[in-house]
Amino acid sequence: MKSETQQSSSQMRDFLLPYTLVLLMMMLIALPSVRLSIATALDSVLYPLIGFDATYPLLTISTAGIIVVILSSIFTNIFMDWKAQARAQKMAEYFQKELKKAREKKDTEKIKKLMKLQPKILEVQSQSTSGITKQMVLVLIFITPIFIWLMSFLQRVPYFYFTTPWADVVSLTGRNFVIISNWFLFYIVFTTVVGQVFRQILKYLKVSGKWLHTSG
């Protein structure tokens, strides 16, 4: 009983620690002076690489998005056990299917047995996605500063307009469709599409074993 309590306490600590770190980092980043320091520090590196003299802001946004996608995808691939997640998903689907059948047949004995297994199912699901919390910490450490620099960079762009198939002049800072700025909408759409492709490639490499073979 004591060992189970200690194990439960350890699991709770491991679960809460990443979220605590994320919360502390978010509170720190919320300070304007901290954001300015981060943007200034990164500017000496990122501006020469992807700033393009502030002449092509969409290209800078796209390149920064690609960097973010690559980093986040690598973090996801390192910490996520795709096979375990697939097994947990199949197990959960089978459990729900059997529980539904038992309820339709009003098989109380089977329902009781299945309900006793439910905590184990939830535990397996939790373990299969435990890497997400670790990924969150790394995302804040490595990716958030890039985004902070990007917002600072856009303040120096001399020309805030670009063209689209449906409009000749679109303002980067305008809000044509939703409550967020057009540049941020572009960033979200671009990184979502590129991110899905890149993550699926890395997922395939890891599941097939080629990820380990390549890195080894």
N, C-alpha and C positions, 0 to 999 in steps of 0.2 A: 504493500500500500504506500509505503514511504517512497519507494523508488518510482512509482507511478506519479506521485505528487511532484517529486523532483523533476521527472521528465516533462510533466505538464508545465511546470514553472519555467523550465529551460526553453520549451517550445514557445511559450508566451513571450519570454524575454527576446528570443531570436526573432519573433514576429514584430514586436514593438520597436526594437532598436532601429531598424532602417527607417521606419516612419518617424521616429523621434528625430533622427538625423536630418531627414527631409524637411521636417517642420522647422528645425533650427536654421537650416540653410536658407529656407524660404524667407524666414524672418530677417535673416542677415542681408539677403539680396534685396529685400524691400527697402532698405536704407539707400537714399539717393547717393550718398557719398560712396557707398560700397559699389553701386552700379557704375558710377563715374570712374572709380579706380579700376574696375574690371575692364571697362571699355577702353580706357587709356592704355592699360597694359597690353591688351590684345591688339590695339590699333597698330602698334609698331610691327606686328607680325602679319596680321590679316590684311591690312590695307595695301601693302606692297604686293601681296599674293592675289587677292581677289577684289581689291578696291577699284581697279581699272580707272584710277584718277577721278572717281565719282561720275564718270561719263556714261556708264552703262549700268544703271542701278538694278535693272531686271536680271542682268547677267550676274551681278554680285549676289542678289537674293537667291538666284538659282544655284550658284556655286556653293554658297553658304548652306543652302538646303541639302545639297548633295553630301556635303561634309557631315551634316547632322544625321542624315539618313544612314550613311555608312557607319558612323559611330554607334548610333542607336541599334542598328541591325546587328552589328558585331556583338554588342553587349547582350542583346536578346538571344543571339545564337549561342553565346558562351554559357549563359545561366539557365536557359530554358531547355528542359529535357523533353523534346518533341515526342519521343516514343512513349515516355511515361504519361504525357498529357493525352496522347491518343488512347492509351490503355485505360486511363481514368475516365475518359469520355465514353468509351465503349461500355465500361463497367457501369457507369451511371445510366446510360441508355438502357442497358439490359435490366438494371434494377427497376427503373421506372416502368418498363414494359411488363415485367413480372408482377410488380405491385398493382398495376392497372388491371391485369388479368385476375389477380387474386381478389381485388375489390369487386370486379364485375361478377365473379363467381361466389362472392361473399365467403371466401375461404379464410376464416378468422385465424386459423392456426398458421397458415402460410404468411398472412399479413403480419402476425406477431414475429415470426422468424425473420421476415424481411426488414421489419422496423428495427430489430436488434442489430441488423447488419448496416443500417443507415449511418451510424457514427463512423464506422470503418470506411464506408464509401466517401464520406465527407473528408476524412483524414487523408485518404489517397488523393482526392482532388486537390486538397490544400498542399500536399507535398509536391504534386506535379507542377504547381504554379508558384512554388516558393521563391523561384529565381526572379520573379517580377519585382519584389521589394528591393533586392540587391541592384537590379537594373535601374530602378528609380533613383537610387543614390548616385550611381555613376552618370546617369543622364543629367542630374543637377550639377555635378562636378564638372563635366566636360562639355555638355551641350548648352546649358543655360548661359554660360559666359559668351558663347558665340552669338546667341540670340540677342543678348544685351548689347554686344558690339554692333550688331546689325541695326538695331534701333538708333544707336548713336551715329552710325555711319549715314543713315538716311537723312539726318538733320543737316548734313553738309552737301547733299545732292543739289546741284544748281537747277536742274530741270526735272520737274516732278510729274511728267506726263509720258504716256506710252499709248500705242495704238492696239486695237483689237479688231477681230472680224466684224464686230457689231458696233464699234464706235471708233472714230478717228482720234479722239482725244479723251484719254482717261487719266485722272489724277491718281498718283500713287497714294496720296493721303486722303483722297475722297472716300465716300461710302455710298457707292452706287447701288449695291444689292442688299447688303445687310448692315448691321451696326458696326462691323469691324472695317478697318481700312482696306482699300483695294490691294495694297501691297501685301498685307497679311493674308488676305483671301487667296491671292496668287501663290503665296508661300505655302499655305495649307494644301491647296489643290496639287501643286507641283510635288511637294514632299510626300503626299499621300500616294500619288500614282507611282513615283519613283521608288518610294519606300516599300510598297507592296511587291514590286518586281524584285527588288534587291533582297528583301527578306525571304521571299519564296525560293530564290536561288540558294541563299545560305541555308535555308531549312532543308532543301533537297540534298545539299552537300553533306549536312550533318546527319540526316536520317540514313542516307545511303552509305555513310562511312567515309566518303571522299573528303569531308572536312578535316577529319583527323589525319587521314593519309596525306593530304596536302600540307597541313601544318607540321606534320612530323617529318 
